[in-house]
Amino acid sequence: MGNITIAVWVKWSGGSSKQWLYALGVDSTKYEFLTPKLWSGKLQSAINNETGVWKHVVTTIDSATKTSVLYLDGVAVATNKNVTAGPSELYDATKDYSGYIGKSFYADPYYAGQVDDFRIYSTALAPDKVYELCNASIDASQLVTEAKSHLSIGKNIVSSDINLPSNYNGTTITWNSSNTAYLGNDGKVDACGAAINAAKAIKDNVNATQIQVDNAVETLGSAEVIFKAAVIKVVSADLNKNGSLDVGDLAIGAYHYGKDSTSAGWATAKIADMNGDNIIDIIDIIDIAYIASMIFE
């Protein structure tokens, strides 16, 4: 046998660099092996130092071209064009074994991890075939389970925007909020809307306690702070561009109140459009009033 392909799914738990995932051969004189970490040897393959993650690892050997290629998750990551020992040299008909899975030919530690779908082909698979092999052996449900086991938003009570991961190990992740009135599917919190809805519910509840009322008021106050932080941009509030916030900025906002993008002189007036909604309305006036409080505090 002049050519060979070894394909396997692995999930390494970490540990010594001398762990061998497999060793093909009959003894320590001639062998082909794979280790989770880079380590010198006769014929060597190496996978990235990633623990707790399933990886599809393939090594092909073409004796005619003296070429060995290492593939990780269907993609070639390393090539050796000076292979001196062919697969046929790794076999001895007088032996009842041709290597090990999970141990080496030396007194090295056993492999720490999991192995699945170990395959050997009597040909050096082409790159497209390696890619097909990787994807054909993927169980979608396993990928979903694996992704879920590594997901955490880092908090149980959500009071501010959260970063929702969209990908894990090649698996696309989407999110659905159980309460989109408060938390969007993109992880953005609508604190104002949630606070208003909660306050309305307390108002309509004839059995609401004073504690519930006080909590609703406190929540509305917190939402007001979030709202102000979201709509007020200190740089854009310097309407007269003099490098500070002053009464002149307030005057400009008041002068242009009521104008929108269809109004004459909008090119000049839009400087007072604090929240960029193409109209200078009560929201912008609230912004300006808040700026005034910042000035006179």
C-alpha atoms as a printed R data frame, in Angstrom:
    type eleno elety resid chain resno       x       y      z
1   ATOM     1    CA   MET     A     1   0.000   0.000  0.000
2   ATOM     2    CA   GLY     A     2   1.720   3.145 -1.218
3   ATOM     3    CA   ASN     A     3  -0.887   5.750 -0.232
4   ATOM     4    CA   ILE     A     4  -3.044   6.223  2.827
5   ATOM     5    CA   THR     A     5  -5.563   8.548  4.486
6   ATOM     6    CA   ILE     A     6  -6.216   8.575  8.212
7   ATOM     7    CA   ALA     A     7  -9.351  10.460  9.284
8   ATOM     8    CA   VAL     A     8 -10.675  10.923 12.804
9   ATOM     9    CA   TRP     A     9 -12.832  13.164 14.965
10  ATOM    10    CA   VAL     A    10 -11.039  14.200 18.159
11  ATOM    11    CA   LYS     A    11 -11.801  16.233 21.273
12  ATOM    12    CA   TRP     A    12  -8.673  16.745 23.320
13  ATOM    13    CA   SER     A    13  -8.839  17.395 27.075
14  ATOM    14    CA   GLY     A    14  -5.358  18.892 27.246
15  ATOM    15    CA   GLY     A    15  -2.187  17.806 28.987
16  ATOM    16    CA   SER     A    16   1.283  16.654 28.016
17  ATOM    17    CA   SER     A    17   2.637  17.389 24.532
18  ATOM    18    CA   LYS     A    18   3.830  13.768 24.383
19  ATOM    19    CA   GLN     A    19   0.312  12.371 24.174
20  ATOM    20    CA   TRP     A    20  -0.256  10.517 20.916
21  ATOM    21    CA   LEU     A    21  -3.726  10.344 19.432
22  ATOM    22    CA   TYR     A    22  -2.636   7.383 17.351
23  ATOM    23    CA   ALA     A    23   0.502   5.556 16.263
24  ATOM    24    CA   LEU     A    24   0.548   3.529 13.037
25  ATOM    25    CA   GLY     A    25   3.408   1.044 12.657
26  ATOM    26    CA   VAL     A    26   4.843  -1.863 14.615
27  ATOM    27    CA   ASP     A    27   7.537  -0.255 16.776
28  ATOM    28    CA   SER     A    28   9.524   2.915 17.416
29  ATOM    29    CA   THR     A    29  11.707   2.554 14.316
30  ATOM    30    CA   LYS     A    30   9.074   3.407 11.713
31  ATOM    31    CA   TYR     A    31   5.733   4.947 12.396
32  ATOM    32    CA   GLU     A    32   3.253   7.680 11.556
33  ATOM    33    CA   PHE     A    33   1.572   9.429 14.450
34  ATOM    34    CA   LEU     A    34  -0.599  12.360 15.431
35  ATOM    35    CA   THR     A    35  -0.249  14.447 18.567
36  ATOM    36    CA   PRO     A    36  -2.372  17.371 19.806
37  ATOM    37    CA   LYS     A    37   0.762  19.523 20.131
38  ATOM    38    CA   LEU     A    38   3.756  20.019 17.888
39  ATOM    39    CA   TRP     A    39   6.511  17.529 18.722
40  ATOM    40    CA   SER     A    40   9.369  16.187 16.597
41  ATOM    41    CA   GLY     A    41   9.117  12.699 15.053
42  ATOM    42    CA   LYS     A    42   9.511  10.590 11.901
43  ATOM    43    CA   LEU     A    43   6.206  11.449 10.220
44  ATOM    44    CA   GLN     A    44   4.265  14.022 12.141
45  ATOM    45    CA   SER     A    45   0.855  15.602 12.076
46  ATOM    46    CA   ALA     A    46  -0.203  18.284 14.532
47  ATOM    47    CA   ILE     A    47  -3.529  19.850 15.392
48  ATOM    48    CA   ASN     A    48  -4.089  23.220 16.974
49  ATOM    49    CA   ASN     A    49  -3.823  23.415 20.733
50  ATOM    50    CA   GLU     A    50  -7.592  23.541 21.315
51  ATOM    51    CA   THR     A    51  -9.190  21.635 24.155
52  ATOM    52    CA   GLY     A    52 -12.769  20.527 24.671
53  ATOM    53    CA   VAL     A    53 -13.728  21.107 21.026
54  ATOM    54    CA   TRP     A    54 -14.461  18.462 18.408
55  ATOM    55    CA   LYS     A    55 -12.075  18.670 15.448
56  ATOM    56    CA   HIS     A    56 -11.976  16.600 12.268
57  ATOM    57    CA   VAL     A    57  -8.351  15.707 11.556
58  ATOM    58    CA   VAL     A    58  -7.145  14.053  8.353
59  ATOM    59    CA   THR     A    59  -3.646  13.086  7.272
60  ATOM    60    CA   THR     A    60  -2.952  11.914  3.715
61  ATOM    61    CA   ILE     A    61   0.272  10.342  2.475
62  ATOM    62    CA   ASP     A    62   1.124  10.023 -1.234
63  ATOM    63    CA   SER     A    63   4.265   7.902 -1.621
64  ATOM    64    CA   ALA     A    64   4.678   8.684 -5.305
65  ATOM    65    CA   THR     A    65   5.032  12.410 -4.640
66  ATOM    66    CA   LYS     A    66   6.491  11.943 -1.122
67  ATOM    67    CA   THR     A    67   3.823  14.327  0.110
68  ATOM    68    CA   SER     A    68   1.847  14.319  3.344
69  ATOM    69    CA   VAL     A    69  -0.980  16.805  3.937
70  ATOM    70    CA   LEU     A    70  -2.670  17.627  7.237
71  ATOM    71    CA   TYR     A    71  -6.300  18.787  7.136
72  ATOM    72    CA   LEU     A    72  -8.229  20.388  9.990
73  ATOM    73    CA   ASP     A    73 -12.017  20.518  9.651
74  ATOM    74    CA   GLY     A    74 -11.766  19.860  5.923
75  ATOM    75    CA   VAL     A    75  -9.118  22.488  5.186
76  ATOM    76    CA   ALA     A    76  -5.425  21.810  4.472
77  ATOM    77    CA   VAL     A    77  -3.272  23.435  7.169
78  ATOM    78    CA   ALA     A    78   0.172  21.864  6.624
79  ATOM    79    CA   THR     A    79   2.123  20.040  3.901
80  ATOM    80    CA   ASN     A    80   5.302  17.944  4.041
81  ATOM    81    CA   LYS     A    81   6.873  17.287  0.621
82  ATOM    82    CA   ASN     A    82   9.759  15.201  1.903
83  ATOM    83    CA   VAL     A    83   8.107  12.069  3.269
84  ATOM    84    CA   THR     A    84  10.731   9.312  3.470
85  ATOM    85    CA   ALA     A    85   8.685   6.423  4.845
86  ATOM    86    CA   GLY     A    86   5.678   5.093  2.944
87  ATOM    87    CA   PRO     A    87   2.587   3.448  4.461
88  ATOM    88    CA   SER     A    88   3.710  -0.002  3.297
89  ATOM    89    CA   GLU     A    89   6.697   0.281  5.607
90  ATOM    90    CA   LEU     A    90   4.408   0.661  8.600
91  ATOM    91    CA   TYR     A    91   3.085  -2.898  8.238
92  ATOM    92    CA   ASP     A    92   4.664  -6.146  9.358
93  ATOM    93    CA   ALA     A    93   2.850  -9.339  8.403
94  ATOM    94    CA   THR     A    94   4.448 -11.183 11.313
95  ATOM    95    CA   LYS     A    95   2.760  -8.899 13.813
96  ATOM    96    CA   ASP     A    96  -0.856  -9.093 14.953
97  ATOM    97    CA   TYR     A    97  -1.147  -5.347 15.295
98  ATOM    98    CA   SER     A    98  -0.248  -2.248 13.287
99  ATOM    99    CA   GLY     A    99  -0.334   0.479 15.880
100 ATOM   100    CA   TYR     A   100  -2.428   1.972 18.640
101 ATOM   101    CA   ILE     A   101  -5.173   4.490 19.209
102 ATOM   102    CA   GLY     A   102  -4.566   6.647 22.271
103 ATOM   103    CA   LYS     A   103  -0.962   5.637 23.025
104 ATOM   104    CA   SER     A   104   2.517   5.821 21.578
105 ATOM   105    CA   PHE     A   105   5.356   3.326 21.047
106 ATOM   106    CA   TYR     A   106   7.164   4.919 23.980
107 ATOM   107    CA   ALA     A   107   6.504   5.284 27.719
108 ATOM   108    CA   ASP     A   108   4.448   8.406 27.079
109 ATOM   109    CA   PRO     A   109   1.159   9.439 28.726
110 ATOM   110    CA   TYR     A   110  -2.002   8.036 27.207
111 ATOM   111    CA   TYR     A   111  -4.080  10.375 25.066
112 ATOM   112    CA   ALA     A   112  -6.507  12.420 27.199
113 ATOM   113    CA   GLY     A   113  -9.661  13.020 25.244
114 ATOM   114    CA   GLN     A   114 -12.314  11.503 23.032
115 ATOM   115    CA   VAL     A   115 -12.026   9.828 19.620
116 ATOM   116    CA   ASP     A   116 -14.809   9.097 17.155
117 ATOM   117    CA   ASP     A   117 -15.229   7.764 13.612
118 ATOM   118    CA   PHE     A   118 -11.607   6.621 13.118
119 ATOM   119    CA   ARG     A   119 -11.078   5.697  9.442
120 ATOM   120    CA   ILE     A   120  -8.200   4.496  7.278
121 ATOM   121    CA   TYR     A   121  -8.335   4.572  3.465
122 ATOM   122    CA   SER     A   122  -5.894   2.877  1.096
123 ATOM   123    CA   THR     A   123  -5.579   6.037 -0.998
124 ATOM   124    CA   ALA     A   124  -4.543   9.640 -0.506
125 ATOM   125    CA   LEU     A   125  -7.863  11.472 -0.693
126 ATOM   126    CA   ALA     A   126  -7.963  14.641 -2.781
127 ATOM   127    CA   PRO     A   127  -8.740  17.944 -1.001
128 ATOM   128    CA   ASP     A   128 -12.353  18.032 -2.195
129 ATOM   129    CA   LYS     A   129 -12.929  14.481 -0.952
130 ATOM   130    CA   VAL     A   130 -11.467  15.355  2.450
131 ATOM   131    CA   TYR     A   131 -13.802  18.330  2.670
132 ATOM   132    CA   GLU     A   132 -16.789  16.151  1.716
133 ATOM   133    CA   LEU     A   133 -15.753  13.541  4.285
134 ATOM   134    CA   CYS     A   134 -15.632  16.137  7.048
135 ATOM   135    CA   ASN     A   135 -19.046  17.583  6.258
136 ATOM   136    CA   ALA     A   136 -20.706  14.241  5.514
137 ATOM   137    CA   SER     A   137 -19.803  12.897  8.946
138 ATOM   138    CA   ILE     A   138 -21.172  15.888 10.841
139 ATOM   139    CA   ASP     A   139 -24.354  15.221 12.808
140 ATOM   140    CA   ALA     A   140 -26.301  18.496 12.970
141 ATOM   141    CA   SER     A   141 -27.863  17.618 16.314
142 ATOM   142    CA   GLN     A   142 -24.411  16.996 17.797
143 ATOM   143    CA   LEU     A   143 -23.240  20.395 16.592
144 ATOM   144    CA   VAL     A   144 -26.241  22.104 18.156
145 ATOM   145    CA   THR     A   145 -25.714  20.285 21.449
146 ATOM   146    CA   GLU     A   146 -22.019  21.167 21.416
147 ATOM   147    CA   ALA     A   147 -22.743  24.840 20.715
148 ATOM   148    CA   LYS     A   148 -25.383  25.045 23.450
149 ATOM   149    CA   SER     A   149 -23.008  23.584 26.025
150 ATOM   150    CA   HIS     A   150 -20.579  26.470 25.447
151 ATOM   151    CA   LEU     A   151 -23.097  29.323 25.453
152 ATOM   152    CA   SER     A   152 -23.582  31.713 28.324
153 ATOM   153    CA   ILE     A   153 -24.687  35.341 28.363
154 ATOM   154    CA   GLY     A   154 -22.999  35.729 31.737
155 ATOM   155    CA   LYS     A   155 -25.997  37.046 33.654
156 ATOM   156    CA   ASN     A   156 -29.406  35.906 34.913
157 ATOM   157    CA   ILE     A   157 -30.976  39.357 35.335
158 ATOM   158    CA   VAL     A   158 -30.667  41.508 32.223
159 ATOM   159    CA   SER     A   159 -30.666  45.244 32.876
160 ATOM   160    CA   SER     A   160 -28.449  46.422 30.034
161 ATOM   161    CA   ASP     A   161 -27.542  45.398 26.500
162 ATOM   162    CA   ILE     A   162 -25.866  42.006 26.245
163 ATOM   163    CA   ASN     A   163 -23.495  40.594 23.648
164 ATOM   164    CA   LEU     A   164 -25.110  37.531 22.056
165 ATOM   165    CA   PRO     A   165 -22.596  35.314 20.201
166 ATOM   166    CA   SER     A   166 -23.604  34.516 16.634
167 ATOM   167    CA   ASN     A   167 -21.201  31.649 15.948
168 ATOM   168    CA   TYR     A   168 -19.553  28.782 17.789
169 ATOM   169    CA   ASN     A   169 -17.023  26.490 16.135
170 ATOM   170    CA   GLY     A   170 -18.640  27.057 12.726
171 ATOM   171    CA   THR     A   171 -22.227  26.661 13.980
172 ATOM   172    CA   THR     A   172 -24.446  29.697 13.339
173 ATOM   173    CA   ILE     A   173 -26.403  30.806 16.409
174 ATOM   174    CA   THR     A   174 -29.624  32.825 16.442
175 ATOM   175    CA   TRP     A   175 -31.493  34.116 19.484
176 ATOM   176    CA   ASN     A   176 -35.170  34.599 20.313
177 ATOM   177    CA   SER     A   177 -36.127  36.740 23.288
178 ATOM   178    CA   SER     A   178 -38.948  35.544 25.521
179 ATOM   179    CA   ASN     A   179 -39.933  39.188 26.075
180 ATOM   180    CA   THR     A   180 -39.165  41.358 23.061
181 ATOM   181    CA   ALA     A   181 -40.918  44.310 24.695
182 ATOM   182    CA   TYR     A   182 -37.879  44.491 26.972
183 ATOM   183    CA   LEU     A   183 -35.047  42.558 25.321
184 ATOM   184    CA   GLY     A   184 -34.734  42.356 21.537
185 ATOM   185    CA   ASN     A   185 -33.468  39.310 19.663
186 ATOM   186    CA   ASP     A   186 -30.272  41.291 19.057
187 ATOM   187    CA   GLY     A   187 -29.587  41.620 22.795
188 ATOM   188    CA   LYS     A   188 -30.597  45.281 22.958
189 ATOM   189    CA   VAL     A   189 -32.582  46.312 26.025
190 ATOM   190    CA   ASP     A   190 -35.571  48.650 25.637
191 ATOM   191    CA   ALA     A   191 -35.437  49.914 29.190
192 ATOM   192    CA   CYS     A   192 -37.804  52.815 28.521
193 ATOM   193    CA   GLY     A   193 -40.514  50.717 26.904
194 ATOM   194    CA   ALA     A   194 -40.277  48.049 29.580
195 ATOM   195    CA   ALA     A   195 -40.410  50.593 32.410
196 ATOM   196    CA   ILE     A   196 -43.452  52.339 30.922
197 ATOM   197    CA   ASN     A   197 -45.311  49.055 30.351
198 ATOM   198    CA   ALA     A   198 -44.506  47.894 33.882
199 ATOM   199    CA   ALA     A   199 -45.711  51.206 35.331
200 ATOM   200    CA   LYS     A   200 -48.950  50.973 33.356
201 ATOM   201    CA   ALA     A   201 -49.544  47.487 34.715
202 ATOM   202    CA   ILE     A   202 -49.084  48.754 38.291
203 ATOM   203    CA   LYS     A   203 -51.421  51.695 37.613
204 ATOM   204    CA   ASP     A   204 -54.133  49.363 36.323
205 ATOM   205    CA   ASN     A   205 -53.723  46.951 39.230
206 ATOM   206    CA   VAL     A   206 -56.104  47.990 41.995
207 ATOM   207    CA   ASN     A   207 -54.332  45.608 44.356
208 ATOM   208    CA   ALA     A   208 -50.860  47.020 43.716
209 ATOM   209    CA   THR     A   209 -48.850  47.522 46.890
210 ATOM   210    CA   GLN     A   210 -46.895  50.620 47.830
211 ATOM   211    CA   ILE     A   211 -43.679  48.644 47.357
212 ATOM   212    CA   GLN     A   212 -44.708  47.791 43.778
213 ATOM   213    CA   VAL     A   213 -45.512  51.443 43.114
214 ATOM   214    CA   ASP     A   214 -42.169  52.556 44.553
215 ATOM   215    CA   ASN     A   215 -40.331  49.958 42.460
216 ATOM   216    CA   ALA     A   216 -42.125  51.121 39.314
217 ATOM   217    CA   VAL     A   217 -41.148  54.742 40.052
218 ATOM   218    CA   GLU     A   218 -37.541  53.716 40.627
219 ATOM   219    CA   THR     A   219 -37.517  51.718 37.378
220 ATOM   220    CA   LEU     A   220 -38.914  54.704 35.472
221 ATOM   221    CA   GLY     A   221 -36.169  56.857 36.944
222 ATOM   222    CA   SER     A   222 -33.492  54.408 35.834
223 ATOM   223    CA   ALA     A   223 -35.050  54.247 32.368
224 ATOM   224    CA   GLU     A   224 -34.953  58.052 32.170
225 ATOM   225    CA   VAL     A   225 -31.226  58.004 32.818
226 ATOM   226    CA   ILE     A   226 -30.724  55.373 30.099
227 ATOM   227    CA   PHE     A   227 -32.894  57.380 27.704
228 ATOM   228    CA   LYS     A   228 -30.944  60.575 28.283
229 ATOM   229    CA   ALA     A   229 -27.645  58.791 27.790
230 ATOM   230    CA   ALA     A   230 -28.907  57.313 24.527
231 ATOM   231    CA   VAL     A   231 -30.277  60.461 22.904
232 ATOM   232    CA   ILE     A   232 -27.911  63.127 24.191
233 ATOM   233    CA   LYS     A   233 -24.589  63.496 22.447
234 ATOM   234    CA   VAL     A   234 -22.456  66.130 24.121
235 ATOM   235    CA   VAL     A   235 -20.504  66.897 20.961
236 ATOM   236    CA   SER     A   236 -23.632  67.546 18.860
237 ATOM   237    CA   ALA     A   237 -25.115  69.633 21.677
238 ATOM   238    CA   ASP     A   238 -22.505  72.324 21.086
239 ATOM   239    CA   LEU     A   239 -24.775  73.896 18.488
240 ATOM   240    CA   ASN     A   240 -22.853  77.131 18.052
241 ATOM   241    CA   LYS     A   241 -19.539  75.266 17.833
242 ATOM   242    CA   ASN     A   242 -17.768  77.405 20.407
243 ATOM   243    CA   GLY     A   243 -16.352  74.425 22.270
244 ATOM   244    CA   SER     A   244 -18.660  74.610 25.274
245 ATOM   245    CA   LEU     A   245 -22.300  74.173 26.298
246 ATOM   246    CA   ASP     A   246 -23.950  77.527 26.948
247 ATOM   247    CA   VAL     A   247 -27.140  79.549 26.630
248 ATOM   248    CA   GLY     A   248 -26.382  80.181 22.967
249 ATOM   249    CA   ASP     A   249 -26.912  76.475 22.245
250 ATOM   250    CA   LEU     A   250 -30.296  76.600 23.993
251 ATOM   251    CA   ALA     A   251 -31.323  79.610 21.947
252 ATOM   252    CA   ILE     A   252 -30.508  77.902 18.664
253 ATOM   253    CA   GLY     A   253 -32.610  74.866 19.593
254 ATOM   254    CA   ALA     A   254 -35.567  77.003 20.601
255 ATOM   255    CA   TYR     A   255 -35.337  79.106 17.439
256 ATOM   256    CA   HIS     A   256 -35.601  76.074 15.147
257 ATOM   257    CA   TYR     A   257 -38.288  74.244 17.121
258 ATOM   258    CA   GLY     A   258 -41.013  72.752 14.882
259 ATOM   259    CA   LYS     A   259 -38.948  72.563 11.704
260 ATOM   260    CA   ASP     A   260 -38.423  69.317  9.822
261 ATOM   261    CA   SER     A   261 -36.473  68.097  6.804
262 ATOM   262    CA   THR     A   262 -39.057  69.612  4.427
263 ATOM   263    CA   SER     A   263 -38.831  73.084  5.980
264 ATOM   264    CA   ALA     A   264 -37.051  75.952  4.306
265 ATOM   265    CA   GLY     A   265 -33.627  76.445  5.782
266 ATOM   266    CA   TRP     A   266 -33.392  72.848  7.049
267 ATOM   267    CA   ALA     A   267 -29.713  72.703  6.128
268 ATOM   268    CA   THR     A   268 -29.120  75.269  8.875
269 ATOM   269    CA   ALA     A   269 -31.855  74.155 11.265
270 ATOM   270    CA   LYS     A   270 -30.909  70.475 11.387
271 ATOM   271    CA   ILE     A   271 -28.040  71.230 13.733
272 ATOM   272    CA   ALA     A   272 -30.698  71.259 16.473
273 ATOM   273    CA   ASP     A   273 -32.035  67.830 15.457
274 ATOM   274    CA   MET     A   274 -30.405  66.184 18.456
275 ATOM   275    CA   ASN     A   275 -31.644  62.630 17.862
276 ATOM   276    CA   GLY     A   276 -31.392  62.659 14.057
277 ATOM   277    CA   ASP     A   277 -35.058  61.927 13.300
278 ATOM   278    CA   ASN     A   278 -35.351  64.806 10.762
279 ATOM   279    CA   ILE     A   279 -37.638  66.901 12.944
280 ATOM   280    CA   ILE     A   280 -36.971  69.307 15.787
281 ATOM   281    CA   ASP     A   281 -39.637  68.278 18.262
282 ATOM   282    CA   ILE     A   282 -40.307  67.801 21.961
283 ATOM   283    CA   ILE     A   283 -37.634  65.109 22.203
284 ATOM   284    CA   ASP     A   284 -35.009  67.589 21.060
285 ATOM   285    CA   ILE     A   285 -36.373  70.159 23.523
286 ATOM   286    CA   ILE     A   286 -36.049  67.580 26.310
287 ATOM   287    CA   ASP     A   287 -32.459  67.083 25.248
288 ATOM   288    CA   ILE     A   288 -31.855  70.823 25.334
289 ATOM   289    CA   ALA     A   289 -33.508  71.117 28.758
290 ATOM   290    CA   TYR     A   290 -31.222  68.372 30.024
291 ATOM   291    CA   ILE     A   291 -28.231  70.257 28.626
292 ATOM   292    CA   ALA     A   292 -29.424  73.291 30.579
293 ATOM   293    CA   SER     A   293 -29.427  71.236 33.763
294 ATOM   294    CA   MET     A   294 -25.877  70.148 32.980
295 ATOM   295    CA   ILE     A   295 -24.850  73.791 32.582
296 ATOM   296    CA   PHE     A   296 -26.405  75.122 35.778
297 ATOM   297    CA   GLU     A   297 -25.743  72.186 38.133
